[in-house]
Amino acid sequence: VVHRRMKSLIKAGVIRGTAASISFACLGAVPVIIFGRSRAASAEKLMDVLGENECTRRVIVASGNYVYAVGELRDMSELDAYAEFVIRATDMTEPVVGVVNLDDSLSARYMVDGVGLRKKNYSKLSPIELEIVACLRHDARRPASEIADIVGASTRTVRRHLATMMSEGLIELGALIDSPSGNDMLLLLHVNVKTGTDKVKVGKRLLSKHFRPDAYARTFSALPGLLIIA
């Protein structure tokens, strides 16, 4: 059933491909969101330009030309440069820069934009595991037997390493999705809370009562009054 639905989604253009990468949790990346209204004329060109930066994870263009650039940084020292790049590339008015909280217990049950439940320590990837990730970079559905031929190992060895990386949270496997092609919509709701309000409690209540099971929330370390629900 899953395979049949995957084929239908690929045919419809909703799934544009699959990809794999070293998990951002494993890398210790810092997730950030820069958002605001853009004066750029073309959304497609805008996304292409933002995608040229290695820190860009995802770009969302909402109604009213409101743009969200989701990025992952090696560390906080890259924040100013990345924010300046996004603001300049989008010609963004009144930009807001948010560093996502990783410990607010509002993460989804799965990894979204590199944000999810993180362990304190991750083991180091071995040379063969790095090769396996590279083989899956542009096609996460690549057969283990094909990977084995490339890395010079047995299919059993490749499967064992893959199972370990997945169980340890060292690798992220995902689909490249274009939601509008499936006539789907993404709602991003900004909730501004009063000073002293427990944002986490508000987020949990909204997620439990008013949103789909795959919904998630984001709070930000330097934006004490803002909660974003997606």
C-alpha positions in Angstrom: 0.0 0.0 0.0 2.8 2.5 0.9 4.7 1.7 -2.3 1.6 2.3 -4.4 0.9 5.6 -2.7 4.5 6.7 -3.1 4.3 5.9 -6.9 1.0 8.0 -7.1 2.6 10.9 -5.3 5.7 10.8 -7.5 3.5 10.7 -10.6 1.5 13.7 -9.4 4.7 15.7 -8.8 4.1 16.0 -5.0 7.2 13.9 -4.3 10.1 15.3 -6.4 12.6 12.8 -5.2 14.2 11.4 -2.1 17.4 12.3 -0.3 19.6 11.4 2.6 22.1 13.4 4.7 23.9 13.3 8.0 21.4 14.4 10.6 21.6 18.0 11.8 21.2 16.7 15.3 24.3 14.6 14.9 26.2 17.6 13.4 25.0 19.8 16.3 23.6 22.4 13.8 21.8 25.5 15.0 18.3 25.8 13.4 17.2 29.4 12.6 14.3 31.0 10.7 14.5 34.4 9.1 11.1 35.7 7.9 9.3 38.8 6.7 7.6 40.3 3.6 9.7 40.2 0.4 9.7 42.7 -2.4 11.3 40.2 -4.8 9.4 39.9 -8.1 9.8 36.2 -8.7 9.2 33.5 -6.0 11.0 30.9 -8.1 14.1 33.0 -8.6 14.0 33.9 -4.9 14.1 30.2 -3.9 16.9 29.5 -6.3 19.0 32.2 -4.9 18.4 31.2 -1.3 19.1 27.6 -2.2 22.6 28.5 -3.3 23.6 29.1 0.3 24.7 25.9 2.0 23.0 26.9 5.2 19.5 27.0 3.6 17.4 24.0 4.5 14.0 25.1 3.3 12.2 28.1 1.8 8.5 28.8 2.3 6.7 31.5 0.3 3.3 32.3 1.8 0.5 34.6 0.7 1.3 38.3 0.4 4.9 37.3 -0.6 5.8 36.5 3.0 9.0 34.5 3.0 10.4 32.0 5.6 14.0 31.0 5.1 14.8 28.0 7.3 18.5 27.4 7.8 20.9 25.3 9.9 24.2 26.9 11.0 27.4 25.3 12.1 27.3 27.6 15.2 25.9 30.9 16.3 28.9 32.9 14.8 27.3 32.3 11.3 24.0 33.9 12.3 24.6 37.5 11.3 26.1 36.6 7.9 23.3 34.2 7.0 20.6 36.7 8.1 22.2 39.4 6.0 22.3 37.1 3.0 18.6 36.2 3.4 17.5 39.8 3.9 19.5 41.0 0.9 18.5 38.2 -1.4 14.8 38.6 -0.6 14.7 42.4 -0.3 12.9 41.7 3.0 11.1 44.4 4.9 11.0 44.3 8.7 12.8 41.0 8.9 12.6 38.8 12.0 15.4 36.5 13.0 14.6 33.6 15.2 16.9 30.9 16.7 14.7 27.8 17.3 14.6 26.4 20.9 15.5 22.8 20.9 14.5 21.9 24.4 10.9 23.3 24.6 9.3 19.8 24.3 7.2 21.0 21.4 9.1 19.0 18.7 7.2 16.7 16.5 7.5 12.9 16.8 9.7 13.1 13.8 12.5 15.4 12.6 11.3 18.6 10.9 13.9 20.9 9.4 16.6 19.4 11.6 14.6 20.0 14.7 13.6 17.1 16.9 14.4 15.4 20.1 18.2 15.3 20.4 20.5 13.1 22.4 23.4 14.5 24.5 26.0 12.6 22.5 26.2 11.1 19.0 28.8 8.5 17.9 31.2 9.5 15.1 30.4 8.2 11.6 33.0 5.7 10.2 34.5 6.1 6.7 32.2 3.5 5.2 29.1 5.1 6.8 30.1 8.4 5.3 30.4 6.7 1.9 26.9 5.1 2.4 25.4 8.5 3.2 27.0 10.0 0.0 25.5 7.2 -2.1 22.1 8.0 -0.8 22.4 11.8 -1.0 20.3 12.2 -4.1 18.4 8.9 -3.9 17.4 7.6 -0.5 15.7 4.6 -2.1 18.9 3.3 -3.7 19.2 -0.5 -3.3 21.6 -1.8 -0.7 23.2 -4.1 -3.3 24.0 -1.2 -5.5 25.6 0.8 -2.6 27.6 -2.3 -1.6 29.2 -2.4 -5.1 30.2 1.3 -4.8 31.6 1.2 -1.3 33.3 -2.3 -1.8 31.4 -4.1 1.0 28.8 -6.8 1.2 25.1 -6.0 1.0 24.7 -7.4 4.6 27.3 -5.0 5.9 25.6 -2.0 4.2 22.3 -2.9 5.7 23.8 -3.3 9.1 25.4 0.1 9.0 22.2 1.7 7.7 20.2 0.1 10.5 22.8 1.4 13.1 22.8 4.9 11.7 19.0 5.1 11.6 18.6 3.7 15.2 21.2 6.2 16.5 19.8 9.2 14.7 22.9 9.7 12.6 21.2 9.9 9.2 18.1 11.6 7.9 16.1 10.1 5.1 13.4 12.2 3.5 11.3 13.1 0.5 11.6 16.3 -1.5 8.0 17.5 -1.4 6.1 20.2 -3.4 2.8 20.4 -1.4 0.9 22.7 -3.9 1.2 20.0 -6.6 -1.0 17.8 -4.4 -3.5 20.6 -3.9 -2.4 20.8 -0.3 -1.9 23.8 1.9 0.5 24.7 4.7 -0.8 26.9 7.4 1.7 28.9 9.5 0.1 30.5 12.4 1.8 33.2 14.4 0.7 33.3 18.1 1.8 36.3 20.1 1.5 35.7 23.8 1.4 38.1 26.7 4.5 38.6 28.8 4.8 36.0 31.5 2.6 33.5 29.6 3.9 29.9 29.4 4.4 29.5 25.6 5.1 25.8 25.9 1.8 25.2 27.7 0.0 27.3 25.1 1.7 25.4 22.3 0.8 22.0 23.7 -2.8 23.0 24.2 -3.2 24.2 20.6 -1.5 21.2 19.2 -3.7 18.8 21.2 -7.0 20.5 20.5 -6.9 22.3 17.2 -4.4 20.8 14.8 -3.5 17.6 12.8 -1.3 14.9 14.3 1.6 16.0 12.1 1.5 19.6 13.3 4.4 21.1 15.2 5.3 24.3 17.0 8.3 26.5 17.2 9.5 28.8 20.0 12.5 31.0 19.7 15.3 31.9 22.2 15.4 35.7 21.4 11.6 36.1 20.6 10.0 35.6 24.0 6.4 36.4 22.9 6.3 34.5 19.6 5.0 30.9 18.9 4.7 29.6 15.4 2.4 26.6 14.7 2.7 24.7 11.4 
